[in-house]
Amino acid sequence: MKRKIAAIMAADIAGYSKLVAEDEEETLRRLASYRSVFDDFIAKASGRIFNTAGDAVLAEFPSAVEAVRCAIDIQESLRTRNLAYPPSRQMNFRIGITVGDVVERDGDLLGDGVNIAARLEGLAEPGGICVSRSIYEQVTNKLSVRFADIGEQQVKNIPTPIHAYVVSSPGHEQAPIPARGIPWPAVIGAACVAAVVTAGGIYWVANMSKPLPTVAMQAPAKPAVKTPAQTAPAASVQPQPPQQALQKAAPPNPPAQTAVADAAPTAEPPASRIDETKLRGLAGQLSLPLPRTVHLVEPLADVPKKSSEFLGAWGGDRRWGGRGRQMILVVTYVAASGEATGIISFGPPTPFTDNQRPANYWVFNGTIRDDDLKFVSPDGQYKYQFRIMPDGIMQGRLETPSNRHPQISIERIN
């Protein structure tokens, strides 16, 4: 037997048995097609598949950097292929990677390195990548990807906890996983009580970031009569630690943050909020980055109905101009004057969208006039115009510096 150090990748399909039960022939046909993607990218990264079983793939690489780069390329390629299928029939792989000592026997690899990679794969979300600390330390300054530290994880048949990280770039962001064995319901309950006491009448609108220098922003003040108690300036929202929330959230180390505080505090809580679990579930499925929190409040009574219809989250399962690019648009505030604020988020470019920017999101300020929502990108280069159609779909177009006008079609996230 021969011992060596190698980077090990383990992958399998989330919900594979269900896919087979629903349509065995179609699932097996697609599995063969998706496996060819693994074969191609692994070969390009100087790797080698040393074992397969059903939907599982085990591969070795001489370099941790090449292993992570290969995993990202595979997930991006498969994510594009999945856009052609409804969510219930999408085939999403989970990938785990570690570096460890392995034993080679008749071309197969055995040992803790293989076992740990398999356990890390189990910690990854569908379409995601989870790596050990040894991988993180070797690639963190060599690849332009971001990692979310999910701490030490106690996994089956491994005596000591594994310190793990999830890859949250490009585009795929996984919710932090709380360490096993901690009484999270009690922690969350205490955190909620503390939040109520300290917040008073203040409610959250959003903690956002964008790829520009950090700029403190405020949502437009609501045209309501203020009492003396309401004249105090709004407090800035501080990002919550990822361990303090169970809903899906962005990794704890996002790029530059933009704190968005609401206008004067009121005595009543927001009338309505976006279902963040559903929103972040869609964002993860489409590889769309989002801020740490996304809160939505109802407009004032004097806001015209046609304007208030834009309020909410839009995104989706439809391709942007047929080019495979996804987006989410969240209108967080609409004033009676027609002023609107919100977030726009873009998924990663695909092989068909090489002229588009990397996965990102930023805050926008726009106006609603004649039933149209219009706003421009922070650099002023890209102009957006949206209209809600009778069938409830928001249709829009994007005017680019090259005078191209891609058509956009997105649905409301209920």
Secondary structure, DSSP 8 states (H G I E B T S, - for coil): -EEEEEEEEEEEETTHHHHHHH-HHHHHHHHHHHHHHHHHHHHHTT-EEEEEETTEEEEEES-HHHHHHHHHHHHHHHHHHHTTS-GGG---EEEEEEEEEEEEETTEEESHHHHHHHHHHHHS-TT-EEEEHHHHHHHTTTSS--EEEEEEE--TT-SS-EEEEEE--SS--------TT--HHHHHHHHHHHHHHHHTT----EEEE-SSS---EE---------GGG-S---------GGG--S----SS-SSEEEEE-SS--SS--S----HHHHHHHHHHTT----SEE------TTS-HHHHTT-EEEE-SS-BTTTTB-EEEEEEEE-TTSEEEEEEEE----TT-TTS--SEEEEEEEEEETTEEEEE-TTS--EEEEEE-TTS-EEEEEE-TT----EEEEEE--
